[in-house]
Amino acid sequence: MKAVTKTSTGFERIDSSDLQLEEKLMTVDRVTKVVKGGRRLRFRALMVVGDSNGHVGVGLAKATGVPEAIRKAGAMGRKQLVSVPIVNETIPHEALAKYGSSVVLIKPAAQGRGMIASNTVRTVLELAGIRNVVSKSLGSQNRINVARATVLALRSLRLAEQVSEQRVAGKSTSHSEATDATE
């Protein structure tokens, strides 16, 4: 299985105003930028936003104060919500995704198995509403890249009905193109 590095389908925006979203702060880091007069101190916040019902987003923001960084990260997470297909509290199929040098593998698990995942992957999957899954983080353990790789893996998931609809639509267009070419 080849790792997904970006999704081929378009990214449709999800309106977060009608969802009951929960926010979890993953990390707050102090970052500095060296400038001519010395060091410029800022704070970077990583936040996961989700409704535990198939929608999740990851936000990353910097600001001069911790509360402002947290607020901005939450807003970014609400802007970047993705829809996740859930089947019996697990995912429909396994997915492998790569972001930066972090690789995340997630596999569906039987009912009652629970979640076997690292803290970063666990937070993203819990806020998406997934309860039974097995995952493995490979490569870099950078929290930002692992969280984004997890969201990328969740974006690549498709239900069986969606795949069959795409195949039927692809056959009908290719069939009509073939008949047009022969005429």
C-alpha positions in Angstrom: 0.0 0.0 0.0 1.3 3.4 -1.0 1.2 6.3 1.5 -1.2 9.1 0.6 0.6 12.4 0.6 -2.4 14.5 -0.6 -6.0 13.9 -1.4 -7.0 14.0 -5.0 -10.6 15.1 -4.4 -11.5 18.7 -3.8 -11.7 20.1 -0.3 -15.2 21.2 0.5 -15.7 23.5 3.4 -17.8 22.3 6.3 -19.8 24.9 8.2 -18.9 24.7 11.9 -21.6 27.0 13.2 -24.3 24.2 13.4 -22.0 21.6 14.9 -21.4 21.0 18.7 -17.6 21.1 18.5 -15.2 20.1 21.3 -11.6 21.4 21.4 -8.6 19.7 22.8 -5.3 21.5 23.2 -2.4 19.2 22.3 0.6 21.4 22.9 1.8 25.0 23.5 5.4 25.7 22.5 7.5 28.7 23.1 9.2 29.7 19.8 11.7 32.4 19.1 12.8 34.3 16.1 16.3 35.8 16.1 16.2 39.4 14.8 18.7 42.3 14.7 17.7 43.5 18.1 17.6 40.1 19.9 15.1 37.4 20.1 11.4 37.7 19.3 9.4 35.4 21.6 6.0 33.9 20.5 3.8 31.0 21.4 2.6 28.2 19.1 -0.5 26.2 19.9 -1.7 23.0 18.3 -5.4 22.3 18.8 -7.7 19.5 17.6 -11.4 20.4 17.0 -14.1 17.8 16.5 -17.7 16.8 17.2 -17.2 13.1 17.9 -19.7 12.4 15.1 -17.6 12.3 11.9 -16.0 15.8 11.8 -12.5 16.7 12.9 -9.9 19.4 12.2 -6.4 20.4 13.3 -5.4 24.0 13.9 -1.9 25.5 14.4 -1.3 29.1 15.2 1.3 31.5 16.6 0.8 34.6 18.7 2.6 36.8 21.2 0.4 35.5 24.1 -0.7 32.0 25.0 -4.5 32.7 25.1 -4.4 34.4 21.7 -2.4 31.5 20.2 -5.0 29.0 21.6 -7.9 31.1 20.3 -6.3 31.4 16.8 -5.5 27.6 16.7 -9.1 26.8 17.6 -10.4 29.1 14.8 -8.0 27.4 12.3 -9.2 24.0 13.3 -12.8 25.0 12.8 -11.9 26.3 9.3 -10.1 23.1 8.3 -12.8 20.6 9.4 -13.0 17.3 7.4 -15.8 14.8 7.2 -14.9 11.2 8.2 -16.8 8.1 7.2 -17.5 5.9 10.2 -18.8 2.4 10.1 -19.7 0.7 13.4 -17.5 3.1 15.4 -14.5 2.2 13.2 -13.1 3.2 9.8 -14.3 1.5 6.6 -10.8 0.4 5.5 -7.1 0.8 6.3 -5.2 3.9 5.3 -1.6 5.0 5.2 -0.7 8.7 5.0 2.4 10.7 5.0 2.9 14.3 6.0 6.5 15.6 6.1 8.5 12.7 7.4 5.7 11.3 9.6 3.8 8.3 8.4 0.5 7.1 10.0 -1.1 3.8 9.4 -4.7 3.3 10.7 -6.6 0.0 10.5 -10.2 -0.9 11.4 -10.7 -3.0 14.5 -13.5 -5.2 15.8 -16.2 -3.9 18.0 -15.0 -3.6 21.6 -11.3 -3.7 20.7 -10.8 -0.1 21.7 -8.2 2.3 20.4 -4.6 1.3 20.1 -2.8 4.6 19.1 -0.3 7.2 20.2 -1.5 10.2 22.1 -1.6 12.5 19.1 -3.4 10.0 16.8 -5.7 9.0 19.7 -6.8 12.6 20.2 -7.6 13.2 16.5 -9.5 9.9 16.2 -11.5 10.4 19.5 -12.7 13.8 18.4 -13.6 12.3 15.0 -15.9 9.8 16.8 -13.9 6.7 16.0 -13.8 4.2 19.0 -12.2 1.0 17.6 -9.0 1.3 15.6 -5.4 0.1 15.5 -2.8 2.5 14.4 1.0 2.9 14.1 3.0 6.0 13.8 6.1 5.6 11.7 8.9 8.0 10.9 9.1 11.3 12.7 7.2 11.7 16.0 6.7 15.4 15.5 3.2 16.1 16.9 2.2 18.6 14.2 3.2 16.3 11.3 1.6 13.2 13.0 -1.7 15.1 13.6 -1.7 16.3 10.0 -0.9 12.9 8.6 -3.8 11.4 10.7 -6.2 14.0 9.2 -4.8 13.2 5.7 -5.4 9.5 6.3 -9.0 10.2 7.5 -9.6 12.4 4.4 -8.6 9.6 2.1 -11.2 7.2 3.5 -14.2 6.3 1.3 -17.3 4.2 1.9 -17.9 1.2 -0.4 -21.0 3.0 -1.8 -19.0 6.1 -2.8 -16.4 3.9 -4.6 -19.0 2.0 -6.5 -20.8 5.2 -7.5 -17.5 6.6 -8.8 -16.8 3.4 -10.8 -20.3 3.4 -12.3 -19.9 7.1 -13.3 -16.5 6.4 -14.7 -17.8 3.5 -16.8 -20.7 5.4 -18.2 -18.6 8.4 -19.3 -15.9 6.1 -20.8 -18.6 4.0 -22.6 -20.2 7.1 -24.1 -16.8 8.5 -25.2 -16.1 5.1 -26.9 -19.4 5.1 -28.8 -18.8 8.8 -29.8 -15.4 7.9 -31.1 -16.7 5.0 -33.3 -19.4 7.1 -34.9 
